[in-house]
């Protein structure tokens, strides 16, 4: 999701087109205020409101990442980056809530179309 719009910080210069998508209209409004040079849409990640092959890079950070849909909007030779929280994600909050806290690393997947690499981050 586009969340508060911070996902685009440092990702590209204002000369590059940046789009953000979130299912929550309130999050889209907040993101648009934080990233005025970007464009945002309230939409489902399972049905992105974009033409086939229109992006060089698709980034999903801590949000649903339907692989087929991300690849549909990716141009040939483009890249997909997916960051997901692992068992250690929000561990401090989990500990405060009395939930189990694990020590496995976070995982990040990135690649071109069907070719991707999974990285383990500590």
Secondary structure in CASP SS format (residue, H / E / C, confidence):
PFRMAT SS
TARGET T0000
AUTHOR 0000-0000-0000
METHOD secondary structure of the structure
MODEL  1
X C 1.00
X C 1.00
X C 1.00
X C 1.00
X C 1.00
X H 1.00
X H 1.00
X H 1.00
X C 1.00
X C 1.00
X C 1.00
X C 1.00
X C 1.00
X C 1.00
X C 1.00
X C 1.00
X C 1.00
X C 1.00
X E 1.00
X E 1.00
X E 1.00
X E 1.00
X C 1.00
X C 1.00
X H 1.00
X H 1.00
X H 1.00
X H 1.00
X H 1.00
X H 1.00
X H 1.00
X H 1.00
X H 1.00
X H 1.00
X C 1.00
X C 1.00
X C 1.00
X C 1.00
X E 1.00
X E 1.00
X E 1.00
X E 1.00
X C 1.00
X C 1.00
X C 1.00
X C 1.00
X C 1.00
X C 1.00
X C 1.00
X C 1.00
X C 1.00
X C 1.00
X C 1.00
X C 1.00
X E 1.00
X E 1.00
X E 1.00
X E 1.00
X E 1.00
X E 1.00
X E 1.00
X C 1.00
X C 1.00
X C 1.00
X C 1.00
X C 1.00
X H 1.00
X H 1.00
X H 1.00
X H 1.00
X H 1.00
X H 1.00
X C 1.00
X E 1.00
X E 1.00
X E 1.00
X E 1.00
X E 1.00
X E 1.00
X E 1.00
X E 1.00
X E 1.00
X E 1.00
X E 1.00
X C 1.00
X C 1.00
X C 1.00
X C 1.00
X C 1.00
X C 1.00
X H 1.00
X H 1.00
X H 1.00
X H 1.00
X H 1.00
X H 1.00
X C 1.00
X C 1.00
X C 1.00
X C 1.00
X C 1.00
X C 1.00
X C 1.00
X C 1.00
X C 1.00
X E 1.00
X E 1.00
X E 1.00
X E 1.00
X E 1.00
X E 1.00
X E 1.00
X C 1.00
X C 1.00
X E 1.00
X E 1.00
X E 1.00
X E 1.00
X E 1.00
X E 1.00
X E 1.00
X C 1.00
END
